[in-house]
Amino acid sequence: MLLNTSDKINAENIERDLLGLTHPEAIYQWVIAVEQQAIARDRDEAQQRVNKLVDASNQAYAPASYLLGVWYLNGHYVDQNSTLAVKFFELACQSNDANAEWMLAQLYQEESKGVVNLQKADEHLKRAIELKHPDAILSLIKQNHAEDSLQTLIDSYVKNKHQESLKYLVESDIFPQKQVQSALEALANDDSFICAILAYSYIKSGDEEKAFKYAQASQEQNSPFGCFVRAIIEQQSANGSREIAHEFLLKAAEFGHIEAAYLAAIEILQDIDLIEDEVKRQKAARDSFNLLTQAATQGHSEAQFSLAQCYRYGLGTEKNSDLGLYWLDQAAQKYNPDAEFELSMTFPIEHESHHLLLSSSAEKGHAQAMLCMYVLEQKRDQMQQALEWLHKAKDQAVPRAYYLLAQHHKNGLAGEVDWQMVIDYLKEAAGLGDVDAYFELYQAYSNGTGVKKSKKTALKYLNLAKEHQHIEAAAIES
């Protein structure tokens, strides 16, 4: 975020004739245009955009009120504030804004936002459906598992170009795919997205010939999703080309496909160390950075996390710790576990945000976060909770978890030492590549601690420890 709560948002702080704009719709369109170009460079630019939206909202322009609600909900240029977000959404609802009705229907169901009210959620959902909001209609169909809603979903796409309705048709198991394919083929000639959806459906049903036919037709019309599906076909084909697949990802990204932009960026980063020419390597880094920016600004949480790392470490751009933290925060607000973990590390251990972010990341299975929660609970003398985190990490085959469980039992923290259990945990950790486990097994087999002495087995583990640069092992002559 670029603004503090102490910064008063007052549209009068900016001259109302900025760029000659006074009409609320013109103001709103200006904000949308500059946002699409780039995020605000500094606090003044951020304040300017917020002020202009407030100006339009004060003139009862519902889209501006709705966008302010979104910004407060996500902490975009302002402090994250669910209460203010709700107020702006409700203001938009006064002008029968279907998007605001749908947003409130979701917000009032989310405990994490602190505004749960199931009665209001139901009221806003009904109102959104009355206003024909396609997401609300789709939500109702999903809740009721309505098998007879195939035509409703197709109509929702035809009338509103609601792509999620068609995606649900081919992704859900409740609709007979042959019936779906037949219905969509009747509409495919004039619609590149329907061609892409058909291609995706045929990929699922294993008809490679028809999948290729419709994907090719779609990408030739520059459909973003068609290009993306064409890339998938190339990736999955036994005779497919990685280079061609990447070109289709880039083409999909060029025409606005967000997932394609992210995947193309990651592919570039994965290959960047193979580029010997420094100029080409720097260009590749910039290309990846630009693709990540494209996806991040459209709300892709993995891209937001990766973009944060680009800013933090100067990959494809100049280092900028403030923007690095900004994008970490954006990704963490979307509950990205990597971002939550990294952001938690920026707070002192005693800070409430450190624990909240760390535990949220750990609950999602982030390996380092789970191990950190073990250490944190151990420091709090909450051994039972600490042990639970270790077992959760173990269940996800985290090597260090097995090693730490071995130490837990070895130090008698679980009662009388069970050497068989200690050795078993060490072997599990070693099998997953834990270097300290290699060395402790070397010691165990050398000294006969918990196992029968074996010079041969001891030497095996010593050599493994040396291969993985274990300091104490390196000092021992074989």
HELIX and SHEET records of a PDB file:
HELIX    1   1 ALA A   11  ASN A   13  5                                   3    
HELIX    2   2 LEU A   18  GLY A   20  5                                   3    
HELIX    3   3 PRO A   24  GLN A   37  1                                  14    
HELIX    4   4 ARG A   43  ASN A   58  1                                  16    
HELIX    5   5 ALA A   62  ASN A   74  1                                  13    
HELIX    6   6 SER A   82  CYS A   93  1                                  12    
HELIX    7   7 ALA A   98  LEU A  107  1                                  10    
HELIX    8   8 GLU A  111  LYS A  113  5                                   3    
HELIX    9   9 LEU A  118  GLU A  130  1                                  13    
HELIX   10  10 PRO A  134  ASN A  144  1                                  11    
HELIX   11  11 GLU A  147  SER A  149  5                                   3    
HELIX   12  12 LEU A  150  ASN A  160  1                                  11    
HELIX   13  13 GLN A  163  GLU A  171  1                                   9    
HELIX   14  14 GLN A  177  GLU A  185  1                                   9    
HELIX   15  15 ALA A  188  ASP A  190  5                                   3    
HELIX   16  16 SER A  192  SER A  205  1                                  14    
HELIX   17  17 GLU A  208  GLU A  220  1                                  13    
HELIX   18  18 PRO A  224  GLN A  236  1                                  13    
HELIX   19  19 ARG A  242  GLU A  254  1                                  13    
HELIX   20  20 ILE A  258  ASP A  271  1                                  14    
HELIX   21  21 ILE A  272  LEU A  274  5                                   3    
HELIX   22  22 GLU A  278  ALA A  296  1                                  19    
HELIX   23  23 SER A  301  TYR A  313  1                                  13    
HELIX   24  24 SER A  321  GLN A  333  1                                  13    
HELIX   25  25 PRO A  337  SER A  344  1                                   8    
HELIX   26  26 GLU A  352  GLU A  363  1                                  12    
HELIX   27  27 ALA A  367  LYS A  379  1                                  13    
HELIX   28  28 MET A  383  ASP A  395  1                                  13    
HELIX   29  29 PRO A  399  LYS A  410  1                                  12    
HELIX   30  30 TRP A  419  GLY A  431  1                                  13    
HELIX   31  31 VAL A  435  ASN A  447  1                                  13    
HELIX   32  32 LYS A  455  GLU A  467  1                                  13    
HELIX   33  33 ILE A  471  ALA A  474  1                                   4    
END                                                                             
